[in-house]
Amino acid sequence: MDLTNRRILLSSRPTGVPEADHFAADEVPVPEITDGEFLVQTEYWSVDPAMRGWVNAAPNYLPPVEIGAVMRSFGVGTIVASRHPNYAEGEVVSGMFGWQHYAVSDGGNVDRKVEEADLPSSLALGVLGLNGVTAYFGLTEVCEPAAGDTVVVSTAAGAVGSAVGQIAQILGCRTVGITGSAEKAVLCTDSLGYDAAINYREENLGEALRLACPDGINCYFDNACGPISDEVITHLAIGARIAICGTVALTEWDPIPVGPRVHRQLLVARARMQGFLILDYKARFPEATEKLANWVREGKLARNEHILEGADAAPGAIKMLYEGKNTGKLLVHVN
Ligand SMILES: NC(=O)c1ccc[n+]([C@@H]2O[C@H](COP(=O)([O-])OP(=O)(O)OC[C@H]3O[C@@H](n4cnc5c(N)ncnc54)[C@H](OP(=O)(O)O)[C@@H]3O)[C@@H](O)[C@H]2O)c1
C-alpha cells in the first residue's frame, strides 16, 4: 500500500501543561499489515485533560509517552484494509490510535466498533465515548442522585460536565453548573438545560452557590478540585455525595498544593467523597453507551463539540483545555 502517514510526535517532555512546541510532525509510509492486523484511517483525534499526565514524567496510571513516539490519544476512524478475522473493511472503530492519520491495529487498542450508523462518528469520542460513560457512571454510581436532588457540576460546559448536567436533568434533579465564562454560563442554561449556571471567574462563587442551592448541595460532580471545590464543599446538604472525577484546576502535581482541611465539612454533613477511574467500569461500557445513544436520539442529550480542523491544530490543543478555551468536547478533525 502506497500511503503517507502524517503523525504528531512528542518531541520534548513538558513539566506542566504541554505547549505546541513540545510536539513535532513527520510523515512516514504506512506500514503493510500482516495476518491478524488491520489499518484504521482516523477521522477525529481526541484531546483530553489526561494527556497532560501522559506526557509528564510524574507517576501516573499509564507510563509516559516516550520522546519521539506518536502522541497517545483516543481516535475514531474507518478500517480501510483488514487481515483480521473479526474486523472488516468499512467498519468504524474507536480506540487508542494516537495522533496519526493511519494506525495499524491487532484489535488490542480498540475500544469498540461504532455501530450507531445513524449518529455522527465524532460522538464516539465524546458523549458516546469516554466522556459520556464517565459522566454516566460517575453520576449514577458515585453521586447516586435521587429525583429532586440538587446536583452541582464543575467544568459544567465541558465534555464530561455537559453530559453530567444533562443526565442529572433526565434523572429529575435540579442542576447547577460552574463554568469559566459568561458565554459558557449562557450555553449551560440555554442549550444544556442547567437550572442555573455560575461564572466562577466573575461572580462571587460562595454567594452564587447560596442563591442557587438554598437547601444545600446533595451531589457534587467534581471535575476541577482547587478553589472551586474548596468553596462547594462549604455548601453541602446532609448526606451529600461527592464524585471526584478530575483535578483540572491543580496546577502542580509534585508536590500537590495543600488546601483547606475538609474533614469538618464532611463530618458535619455526614458526606461521602469518592474518587473513581472510568477504566474500572470498562466491562459495563456497552450498557451506558446504549442508554446514552438513545438519549441522543430522543433529543435529551445535546451534542456539545468543539472541533478543530487539521492535524496542525493538535499540538496546541491540550493547552486550550487548561485555559478554558474549549466549549464542549475538543476534537481534531483530520479526514
Ligand atoms: N475519572 C476519570 O476516569 C475521568 C475520565 C475522563 C475525564 N476525567 C476528568 O474530567 C474532567 C473534565 O474533562 P473533559 O475532557 O470534560 O474536559 P473539559 O471539561 O471539556 O475541558 C477542560 C475544562 O476545564 C476547565 N478548567 C481549565 N482550567 C481550569 C482551572 N484552573 N480551574 C477550573 N476549571 C478549569 C475549563 O472549563 P471552564 O472554562 O468552565 O473553567 C476547560 O474547558 C477533567 O478533570 C478530566 O481529567 C476523568
The ligand as an SDF file (V2000), in Angstrom:
LIG
                    3D

 48 52  0  0  0  0  0  0  0  0999 V2000
  -12.0600    9.9450   36.4060 N   0  0  0  0  0  0  0  0  0  0  0  0
  -11.9970    9.5930   35.1440 C   0  0  0  0  0  0  0  0  0  0  0  0
  -11.9000    8.4150   34.8000 O   0  0  0  0  0  0  0  0  0  0  0  0
  -12.0460   10.6680   34.1020 C   0  0  0  0  0  0  0  0  0  0  0  0
  -12.3420   10.3460   32.7560 C   0  0  0  0  0  0  0  0  0  0  0  0
  -12.4160   11.4150   31.8150 C   0  0  0  0  0  0  0  0  0  0  0  0
  -12.2040   12.7320   32.2500 C   0  0  0  0  0  0  0  0  0  0  0  0
  -11.8950   12.9730   33.5490 N   0  0  0  0  0  0  0  0  0  0  0  0
  -11.6780   14.3410   34.0490 C   0  0  0  0  0  0  0  0  0  0  0  0
  -12.8640   15.0790   33.8210 O   0  0  0  0  0  0  0  0  0  0  0  0
  -12.5360   16.4660   33.7840 C   0  0  0  0  0  0  0  0  0  0  0  0
  -13.1920   17.0940   32.5560 C   0  0  0  0  0  0  0  0  0  0  0  0
  -12.6100   16.5280   31.3900 O   0  0  0  0  0  0  0  0  0  0  0  0
  -13.1580   16.9320   29.9580 P   0  0  0  0  0  0  0  0  0  0  0  0
  -12.4920   16.0400   28.9790 O   0  0  0  0  0  0  0  0  0  0  0  0
  -14.6170   17.0070   30.0070 O   0  0  0  0  0  0  0  0  0  0  0  0
  -12.5660   18.3840   29.7590 O   0  0  0  0  0  0  0  0  0  0  0  0
  -13.3800   19.7150   29.5020 P   0  0  0  0  0  0  0  0  0  0  0  0
  -14.2270   19.9850   30.6970 O   0  0  0  0  0  0  0  0  0  0  0  0
  -14.0500   19.6370   28.1820 O   0  0  0  0  0  0  0  0  0  0  0  0
  -12.2200   20.7940   29.3840 O   0  0  0  0  0  0  0  0  0  0  0  0
  -11.4700   21.1860   30.4890 C   0  0  0  0  0  0  0  0  0  0  0  0
  -12.1630   22.3840   31.1840 C   0  0  0  0  0  0  0  0  0  0  0  0
  -11.5360   22.5680   32.4330 O   0  0  0  0  0  0  0  0  0  0  0  0
  -11.7920   23.8660   32.8730 C   0  0  0  0  0  0  0  0  0  0  0  0
  -10.5980   24.4330   33.5020 N   0  0  0  0  0  0  0  0  0  0  0  0
   -9.3740   24.6010   32.9450 C   0  0  0  0  0  0  0  0  0  0  0  0
   -8.5390   25.1490   33.8470 N   0  0  0  0  0  0  0  0  0  0  0  0
   -9.2510   25.3210   34.9920 C   0  0  0  0  0  0  0  0  0  0  0  0
   -8.9610   25.8360   36.2840 C   0  0  0  0  0  0  0  0  0  0  0  0
   -7.7370   26.3030   36.5950 N   0  0  0  0  0  0  0  0  0  0  0  0
   -9.9440   25.8480   37.2180 N   0  0  0  0  0  0  0  0  0  0  0  0
  -11.1520   25.3790   36.9320 C   0  0  0  0  0  0  0  0  0  0  0  0
  -11.5090   24.8830   35.7290 N   0  0  0  0  0  0  0  0  0  0  0  0
  -10.5570   24.8550   34.7820 C   0  0  0  0  0  0  0  0  0  0  0  0
  -12.1970   24.6870   31.6500 C   0  0  0  0  0  0  0  0  0  0  0  0
  -13.5960   24.9430   31.7550 O   0  0  0  0  0  0  0  0  0  0  0  0
  -14.1360   26.3440   32.3440 P   0  0  0  0  0  0  0  0  0  0  0  0
  -13.7860   27.3870   31.3080 O   0  0  0  0  0  0  0  0  0  0  0  0
  -15.5670   26.1150   32.5040 O   0  0  0  0  0  0  0  0  0  0  0  0
  -13.3810   26.5860   33.6140 O   0  0  0  0  0  0  0  0  0  0  0  0
  -11.9530   23.7210   30.4960 C   0  0  0  0  0  0  0  0  0  0  0  0
  -12.8550   23.9310   29.4350 O   0  0  0  0  0  0  0  0  0  0  0  0
  -11.0220   16.5420   33.7560 C   0  0  0  0  0  0  0  0  0  0  0  0
  -10.5700   16.8610   35.0620 O   0  0  0  0  0  0  0  0  0  0  0  0
  -10.6090   15.1370   33.3690 C   0  0  0  0  0  0  0  0  0  0  0  0
   -9.3130   14.8260   33.8180 O   0  0  0  0  0  0  0  0  0  0  0  0
  -11.8130   11.9710   34.4690 C   0  0  0  0  0  0  0  0  0  0  0  0
  1  2  1  0
  2  3  2  0
  2  4  1  0
  4  5  1  0
  4 48  2  0
  5  6  2  0
  6  7  1  0
  7  8  2  0
  8  9  1  0
  8 48  1  0
  9 10  1  0
  9 46  1  0
 10 11  1  0
 11 12  1  0
 11 44  1  0
 12 13  1  0
 13 14  1  0
 14 15  2  0
 14 16  1  0
 14 17  1  0
 17 18  1  0
 18 19  2  0
 18 20  1  0
 18 21  1  0
 21 22  1  0
 22 23  1  0
 23 24  1  0
 23 42  1  0
 24 25  1  0
 25 26  1  0
 25 36  1  0
 26 27  1  0
 26 35  1  0
 27 28  2  0
 28 29  1  0
 29 30  1  0
 29 35  2  0
 30 31  1  0
 30 32  2  0
 32 33  1  0
 33 34  2  0
 34 35  1  0
 36 37  1  0
 36 42  1  0
 37 38  1  0
 38 39  2  0
 38 40  1  0
 38 41  1  0
 42 43  1  0
 44 45  1  0
 44 46  1  0
 46 47  1  0
M  CHG  2   8   1  16  -1
M  END
$$$$
